[in-house]
Amino acid sequence: MSDTEQSQSTHRRPGPAHEAPPGILITRVRGYNLFNAVFFGGRRRRLDTALAAESGASRGDHVLDIGCGPGRFAGALAERVGPIGQVEGVDASGPMIDYASAHAGRTGNCTFHLGTAQSLSLPDASFDVVTSTFVMHHIPEDQREVALGHMFRVLRPGGRLLIADMHPLDRLRAGAVRALARVATHRPGHGHGHGHGADGGTPPDPFAAVDVRRYIDSLRRIGFTGVEFRPVKPSTGCLVAVRSDGLRRSS
C-alpha cells in the first residue's frame, strides 16, 4: 500500500460510528515508520519490548492496544501473551489498520479494527491489560479524560493500564515531532475552517505537551490506583496504573 493510498478498510470497529472527532490521524505509514527509525535511533523494537514488559502483560492475557498504528507494539505484546493470549489493536487510521492486519495480524493472536480511544464500544471489564503508546497527544484535549474513562471501563478489576509518550522532549526532539505532524498526519477538517484556534488562527500545537505525568490526577479521579511514572530508554516515559476491585466508572 502506497503512502497516498486511501483504501477502504474491511475492518470495522464494533458498535456505532464515531461519536467524537478522532483528532490527528497518522495516515502515511512509510513516513511514520521512517520517523520512528530516526527518532529512536534504530532502537524502536527494543523500546517496544521494554514497554510490553512494563505493561505487565503475561501469558494468556487479553490485551487492548489503543492507537496501535502499524502494529509493531501489538506484536511485542503478542509475544508476551503467547498463543493462548490475545491482543486486539484499535486505531482511527484506516491505512494503519490495513498495514497492521497485513503484518502483525499474520500471527494467530493479533486482530485489528478501526476505533478511537474516546469512543470505544468494547464490552466492560473485558481486558486484562490496556496500553496506549504515543497516542494521548493525538486525542482532542477535551476528550482525553473521556478516553481514560473508557480505558478504565474496559479493564477487568485488577487489570493494568500503560500509557507512554516521549520523554524528555527537548528542543531537537520537539522539532522532529512537529516534522512528523507535517509529513505523516492528517487533521480532519484542516483547511476547511475547522481545527483552528479560538481566534481562528493557527491550530493549537498538539505536540506541545506530551508529558504523560499530566494525566496522573485524571487517572486517580477516574478510580485507578498504584499510579506510577517510569522513564524508559530510549526517550520515553510511561505511566502504569491498576483498576481497583470494586470501583466502576459510570459511562
C-alpha positions in Angstrom: 0.0 0.0 0.0 1.4 3.4 -1.0 1.7 6.3 1.3 -1.1 8.2 -0.5 -3.4 5.3 -1.0 -6.6 5.9 1.0 -8.1 2.4 0.8 -11.4 1.4 2.3 -10.5 -0.9 5.2 -12.5 -4.1 5.5 -12.1 -3.9 9.3 -14.7 -2.1 11.3 -14.9 -1.1 14.9 -17.7 -2.8 16.8 -20.8 -0.8 17.6 -21.9 2.6 16.2 -19.9 5.1 14.2 -17.6 7.5 16.0 -19.3 9.8 18.4 -16.4 12.2 18.7 -13.8 13.6 16.3 -10.8 11.3 16.0 -8.2 14.0 16.5 -4.9 13.9 14.5 -4.6 10.8 12.2 -1.3 9.4 11.0 -2.2 8.1 7.5 1.2 7.8 5.9 2.6 4.6 7.1 6.0 4.8 5.5 6.6 8.3 6.8 5.7 7.2 10.3 8.0 4.2 10.2 10.8 6.3 8.9 10.2 8.8 11.7 10.4 6.1 14.3 13.6 4.7 12.9 15.3 8.1 13.1 13.8 9.4 16.3 14.6 6.3 18.3 17.9 5.6 16.6 17.0 2.2 15.3 16.0 1.1 18.9 12.2 1.0 18.5 12.0 -2.7 18.7 14.0 -2.7 22.0 11.7 0.0 23.3 8.6 -2.0 22.4 9.9 -5.0 24.2 10.7 -2.8 27.3 7.2 -1.2 27.3 5.5 -4.6 26.8 7.3 -5.7 30.0 6.3 -2.5 31.8 2.6 -3.2 30.9 2.7 -6.4 33.0 1.1 -8.4 30.2 1.7 -12.1 30.7 0.9 -15.5 29.2 -2.8 -15.9 28.4 -3.8 -12.3 28.9 -6.3 -10.4 26.7 -4.7 -7.1 25.8 -6.1 -4.0 24.1 -3.7 -1.7 22.4 -5.3 1.7 21.7 -3.8 3.7 18.9 -2.0 0.6 17.6 -0.6 2.3 14.5 1.3 -0.2 12.2 1.0 -2.9 14.9 4.6 -3.3 16.0 3.9 -2.8 19.7 0.9 -5.1 19.4 3.4 -7.7 18.0 5.6 -7.3 21.1 2.6 -7.7 23.4 1.5 -10.8 21.4 4.9 -12.4 22.1 4.4 -11.9 25.8 0.8 -13.3 26.0 1.7 -16.3 23.8 -0.6 -18.3 21.6 -3.2 -18.7 24.3 -3.5 -15.0 24.8 -5.0 -12.4 22.5 -4.0 -8.8 21.5 -6.6 -6.5 20.0 -5.5 -3.3 18.3 -7.6 -0.3 17.5 -6.7 2.8 15.6 -8.6 5.6 13.9 -6.5 5.5 10.8 -7.6 3.1 8.0 -4.2 2.8 6.4 -2.7 1.9 9.8 -5.2 -0.8 10.4 -4.7 -2.2 6.9 -0.9 -2.3 7.4 -1.2 -3.8 10.9 -3.6 -6.5 9.7 -1.2 -7.4 6.8 1.9 -7.7 9.1 1.3 -8.2 12.8 -2.1 -9.6 12.0 -0.5 -12.6 10.4 0.1 -14.1 13.8 -2.8 -16.0 15.2 -3.3 -13.9 18.3 -3.5 -10.4 16.9 -6.6 -8.7 15.5 -7.1 -5.1 14.4 -10.1 -2.8 13.8 -11.0 0.9 13.5 -11.8 2.7 16.6 -10.9 5.7 18.8 -9.9 5.9 22.4 -12.7 8.4 23.2 -15.5 6.4 21.6 -14.7 2.8 22.5 -17.7 0.5 22.3 -16.0 -2.6 23.5 -17.5 -4.6 26.4 -17.0 -3.6 30.0 -14.3 -5.4 32.0 -13.1 -7.4 29.0 -9.3 -6.9 29.1 -6.5 -7.8 31.5 -4.2 -5.1 30.1 -4.9 -1.8 28.2 -2.0 0.0 26.5 -1.8 3.3 24.7 1.6 4.4 23.5 2.4 7.7 21.8 -1.3 8.4 21.4 -2.7 10.7 24.0 -1.4 13.9 22.3 -3.3 12.9 19.2 -6.7 12.9 21.0 -8.5 16.3 21.2 -7.6 17.7 24.6 -11.2 18.0 25.8 -11.7 14.3 25.0 -8.6 12.9 26.8 -10.2 12.3 30.2 -13.1 10.6 28.3 -10.6 8.3 26.7 -9.0 7.5 30.0 -12.5 6.7 31.4 -13.1 4.2 28.6 -9.7 2.6 29.4 -10.9 2.1 33.0 -14.3 0.8 31.8 -12.9 -2.0 29.5 -10.3 -3.2 32.1 -11.2 -6.1 34.4 -10.9 -5.3 38.1 -7.2 -5.6 38.9 -6.3 -5.0 35.3 -3.3 -2.9 34.4 -3.0 0.3 32.2 0.1 1.5 30.5 0.3 5.0 28.8 3.5 6.1 27.2 4.9 9.1 25.3 8.1 10.8 24.5 10.2 11.9 27.5 12.1 14.1 27.8 11.1 16.2 24.8 14.0 18.6 24.2 14.0 21.2 21.5 15.6 18.9 18.9 13.1 16.1 19.5 10.2 18.5 19.7 11.2 19.8 16.2 11.3 16.2 14.9 7.8 15.5 16.3 6.4 18.6 14.6 8.1 17.5 11.3 6.2 14.2 11.7 3.0 16.2 12.0 3.7 17.8 8.7 4.7 14.7 6.7 2.7 11.8 8.2 -0.5 13.1 9.7 -3.9 14.3 8.7 -6.0 16.7 10.7 -9.7 16.1 10.0 -11.3 19.4 8.8 -8.0 21.2 8.4 -8.1 23.7 5.6 -11.9 23.8 5.7 -12.4 26.2 8.6 -12.2 23.6 11.3 -9.5 22.7 13.8 -8.2 26.2 14.3 -7.6 28.0 17.5 -10.2 30.1 19.3 -9.2 33.2 17.4 -9.5 31.5 14.0 -5.7 31.5 13.5 -3.2 28.7 13.7 -4.4 25.4 15.3 -3.0 24.7 18.7 0.1 22.6 18.7 -0.9 19.1 19.9 2.7 18.1 20.5 3.5 21.0 22.9 2.7 18.8 25.9 3.4 15.1 25.6 4.5 14.5 29.3 2.2 11.7 30.4 2.6 12.8 34.1 -0.1 15.4 33.3 -2.7 12.6 33.4 -1.8 11.3 37.0 -4.6 13.3 38.6 -7.1 12.3 36.0 -6.3 8.6 36.4 -6.8 8.9 40.2 -10.1 10.7 39.8 -11.4 8.0 37.5 -10.5 5.3 40.0 -7.1 4.0 39.1 -4.7 3.2 41.9 -1.0 2.5 42.1 -0.3 5.2 39.5 3.4 5.4 38.9 5.6 7.2 36.4 8.7 5.4 35.0 11.2 6.6 32.4 12.1 4.0 29.8 15.0 4.2 27.4 15.2 5.4 24.7 13.4 8.8 25.1 10.2 7.6 26.6 8.2 8.0 29.8 5.3 5.8 30.9 2.5 5.7 33.5 1.4 2.4 34.9 -1.9 2.1 36.9 -4.3 -0.5 38.2 -8.1 -0.6 38.0 -9.1 -1.3 41.6 -11.5 -4.0 42.6 -15.0 -2.8 43.3 -14.6 0.5 41.5 -16.6 1.3 38.4 -16.8 4.5 36.4 -20.2 5.3 35.0 -20.3 5.9 31.3 
